[in-house]
Amino acid sequence: DGRGGLGAFNKAQYDALAAHMQEEPMRDANAWCASLMDRDALVAVRVLEVREAYSRLDFEWDQLQRLTREGIETTNKEIMRAHASRQFTSTLEGDDDAGVNAPRGE
């Protein structure tokens, strides 16, 4: 039949999943799955089973940790640069409040 391991393919469930993926943005995976449960409970249960199995067996924790560290380092630098830029601009403009958040004793 040309479907390989998809012998149990169910067109109605596929259509329900495909429509849900197109119509519902996945900003929050849990809310997305809950709304899928309202549309087609069997498809939603399968998605829940697969994501749980994936998290246990195939999830790339090392890559997640690396990406998280990189994101935190990048964001921290951006926050510090923005603060330094504001402080520098305030100092140049003669703003008396420029050192309000500066560490004490320095």
C-alpha positions in Angstrom: 0.0 0.0 0.0 3.1 2.3 0.0 2.6 3.6 3.5 5.4 1.6 5.2 4.8 1.4 8.9 1.6 3.5 8.7 -0.7 0.5 8.2 -2.9 1.8 11.1 -3.3 5.2 9.5 -6.7 6.7 10.1 -7.6 9.5 7.7 -10.2 11.0 10.0 -7.8 11.3 12.8 -5.1 12.6 10.5 -7.5 15.3 9.2 -8.4 16.3 12.8 -4.8 16.6 13.8 -3.9 18.5 10.6 -6.8 20.9 10.9 -6.0 21.5 14.6 -2.3 22.2 13.7 -3.4 24.8 11.1 -6.1 26.4 13.2 -4.6 26.5 16.7 -1.3 28.3 17.3 0.9 26.3 19.6 2.0 29.0 22.0 1.3 26.8 25.0 1.7 23.1 24.3 -0.5 22.1 27.2 -3.3 24.4 26.2 -2.9 23.2 22.6 -3.3 19.6 23.7 -6.3 20.4 25.9 -8.0 22.0 22.9 -7.1 19.0 20.8 -8.8 16.8 23.4 -12.0 18.7 22.8 -11.7 18.2 19.0 -10.7 14.5 19.0 -9.9 12.8 22.3 -8.3 9.7 20.7 -5.8 11.9 18.7 -5.1 14.0 21.7 -4.4 10.9 23.9 -2.0 9.6 21.2 -0.2 13.0 21.1 0.1 12.9 24.9 1.5 9.4 24.8 4.0 10.2 22.1 5.3 13.4 23.8 5.7 11.5 27.1 7.6 8.7 25.4 9.8 11.2 23.5 10.6 13.0 26.7 11.7 9.8 28.3 13.6 8.1 25.5 14.7 10.5 22.8 14.8 14.0 24.2 18.2 15.7 23.8 18.7 17.1 27.3 22.3 18.0 26.6 21.3 20.2 23.7 18.5 21.8 25.7 21.0 22.6 28.4 23.5 24.1 25.9 20.8 26.2 24.2 19.5 27.4 27.5 22.9 28.4 28.7 23.6 30.2 25.4 20.3 32.0 25.6 20.9 33.1 29.2 24.4 34.4 28.4 23.2 36.3 25.4 20.2 37.8 27.2 22.3 38.7 30.3 24.8 40.6 28.0 22.0 42.4 26.2 20.4 43.5 29.6 23.8 44.7 30.9 24.6 46.5 27.7 21.2 48.3 27.6 21.6 49.3 31.3 25.2 50.6 30.7 24.0 52.5 27.6 21.2 54.2 29.6 23.6 55.0 32.4 26.2 56.4 30.0 23.5 58.5 28.2 22.2 59.8 31.5 25.7 60.8 32.6 26.3 62.7 29.4 23.0 64.5 29.7 23.8 65.4 33.3 20.9 63.5 34.8 21.3 63.6 38.6 19.6 60.2 39.0 22.3 58.4 36.8 23.9 56.6 39.8 20.7 55.7 41.6 21.1 52.0 40.9 24.9 52.0 41.2 26.4 49.6 43.8 27.1 51.3 47.1 30.7 51.8 48.3 32.2 52.2 44.9 
